[in-house]
Amino acid sequence: MIMITLYLFIHLFFFYFDLLPIVRNGYTKLFMFNLIIFFISLSIIVLMGVGVKVPNPNDFIEIIVKSIVG
């Protein structure tokens, strides 16, 4: 639970110092893209914190590389 709280504060820090200036400068499309990535990463961190097994993207990448190489 402590790690989830720590990551929440880190995400709030990034939101305040990274995402809010994007909105102030009027880049709404960039803000929406960053906000989506922001919430996906926060969701994955919370899921890992409560013990849910999150799929590993390395397995999918390995299958693609093996099919290309042969």
Rosetta constraint file for C-alpha pairs under 8 A:
AtomPair CA 1 CA 5 HARMONIC 6.37 0.50
AtomPair CA 1 CA 49 HARMONIC 7.00 0.50
AtomPair CA 1 CA 50 HARMONIC 7.80 0.50
AtomPair CA 2 CA 6 HARMONIC 6.15 0.50
AtomPair CA 3 CA 7 HARMONIC 6.08 0.50
AtomPair CA 3 CA 49 HARMONIC 7.06 0.50
AtomPair CA 4 CA 8 HARMONIC 6.04 0.50
AtomPair CA 4 CA 45 HARMONIC 7.25 0.50
AtomPair CA 4 CA 46 HARMONIC 6.09 0.50
AtomPair CA 4 CA 49 HARMONIC 6.03 0.50
AtomPair CA 5 CA 9 HARMONIC 6.32 0.50
AtomPair CA 6 CA 10 HARMONIC 6.30 0.50
AtomPair CA 7 CA 11 HARMONIC 6.07 0.50
AtomPair CA 7 CA 42 HARMONIC 7.94 0.50
AtomPair CA 7 CA 45 HARMONIC 7.60 0.50
AtomPair CA 8 CA 12 HARMONIC 6.17 0.50
AtomPair CA 8 CA 42 HARMONIC 7.58 0.50
AtomPair CA 9 CA 13 HARMONIC 6.14 0.50
AtomPair CA 10 CA 14 HARMONIC 6.34 0.50
AtomPair CA 11 CA 15 HARMONIC 6.04 0.50
AtomPair CA 11 CA 38 HARMONIC 7.80 0.50
AtomPair CA 11 CA 42 HARMONIC 7.40 0.50
AtomPair CA 12 CA 16 HARMONIC 6.11 0.50
AtomPair CA 13 CA 17 HARMONIC 6.15 0.50
AtomPair CA 14 CA 18 HARMONIC 5.25 0.50
AtomPair CA 14 CA 19 HARMONIC 6.96 0.50
AtomPair CA 15 CA 19 HARMONIC 4.88 0.50
AtomPair CA 15 CA 20 HARMONIC 6.43 0.50
AtomPair CA 16 CA 20 HARMONIC 5.49 0.50
AtomPair CA 16 CA 21 HARMONIC 7.91 0.50
AtomPair CA 17 CA 21 HARMONIC 6.83 0.50
AtomPair CA 18 CA 22 HARMONIC 6.96 0.50
AtomPair CA 19 CA 23 HARMONIC 6.66 0.50
AtomPair CA 19 CA 31 HARMONIC 6.46 0.50
AtomPair CA 19 CA 34 HARMONIC 7.34 0.50
AtomPair CA 19 CA 35 HARMONIC 7.63 0.50
AtomPair CA 20 CA 24 HARMONIC 6.30 0.50
AtomPair CA 21 CA 25 HARMONIC 6.22 0.50
AtomPair CA 22 CA 26 HARMONIC 6.52 0.50
AtomPair CA 22 CA 27 HARMONIC 5.71 0.50
AtomPair CA 22 CA 28 HARMONIC 7.55 0.50
AtomPair CA 22 CA 30 HARMONIC 7.42 0.50
AtomPair CA 22 CA 31 HARMONIC 6.07 0.50
AtomPair CA 23 CA 27 HARMONIC 5.84 0.50
AtomPair CA 23 CA 28 HARMONIC 6.22 0.50
AtomPair CA 23 CA 31 HARMONIC 6.32 0.50
AtomPair CA 27 CA 31 HARMONIC 6.15 0.50
AtomPair CA 28 CA 32 HARMONIC 6.13 0.50
AtomPair CA 29 CA 33 HARMONIC 6.28 0.50
AtomPair CA 30 CA 34 HARMONIC 6.13 0.50
AtomPair CA 31 CA 35 HARMONIC 5.92 0.50
AtomPair CA 32 CA 36 HARMONIC 6.20 0.50
AtomPair CA 33 CA 37 HARMONIC 6.42 0.50
AtomPair CA 34 CA 38 HARMONIC 5.89 0.50
AtomPair CA 35 CA 39 HARMONIC 6.19 0.50
AtomPair CA 36 CA 40 HARMONIC 6.19 0.50
AtomPair CA 37 CA 41 HARMONIC 6.14 0.50
AtomPair CA 38 CA 42 HARMONIC 6.20 0.50
AtomPair CA 39 CA 43 HARMONIC 5.95 0.50
AtomPair CA 40 CA 44 HARMONIC 6.24 0.50
AtomPair CA 41 CA 45 HARMONIC 6.20 0.50
AtomPair CA 42 CA 46 HARMONIC 6.20 0.50
AtomPair CA 43 CA 47 HARMONIC 6.11 0.50
AtomPair CA 44 CA 48 HARMONIC 6.12 0.50
AtomPair CA 44 CA 54 HARMONIC 7.24 0.50
AtomPair CA 45 CA 49 HARMONIC 6.06 0.50
AtomPair CA 46 CA 50 HARMONIC 6.36 0.50
AtomPair CA 47 CA 51 HARMONIC 6.42 0.50
AtomPair CA 47 CA 52 HARMONIC 5.33 0.50
AtomPair CA 47 CA 53 HARMONIC 7.72 0.50
AtomPair CA 47 CA 54 HARMONIC 7.34 0.50
AtomPair CA 48 CA 52 HARMONIC 5.40 0.50
AtomPair CA 48 CA 53 HARMONIC 6.64 0.50
AtomPair CA 48 CA 54 HARMONIC 6.73 0.50
AtomPair CA 56 CA 60 HARMONIC 7.81 0.50
AtomPair CA 57 CA 61 HARMONIC 6.39 0.50
AtomPair CA 58 CA 62 HARMONIC 5.99 0.50
AtomPair CA 59 CA 63 HARMONIC 6.39 0.50
AtomPair CA 60 CA 64 HARMONIC 6.45 0.50
AtomPair CA 61 CA 65 HARMONIC 6.22 0.50
AtomPair CA 62 CA 66 HARMONIC 6.08 0.50
AtomPair CA 63 CA 67 HARMONIC 6.20 0.50
AtomPair CA 64 CA 68 HARMONIC 6.35 0.50
AtomPair CA 65 CA 69 HARMONIC 6.06 0.50
AtomPair CA 66 CA 70 HARMONIC 5.80 0.50
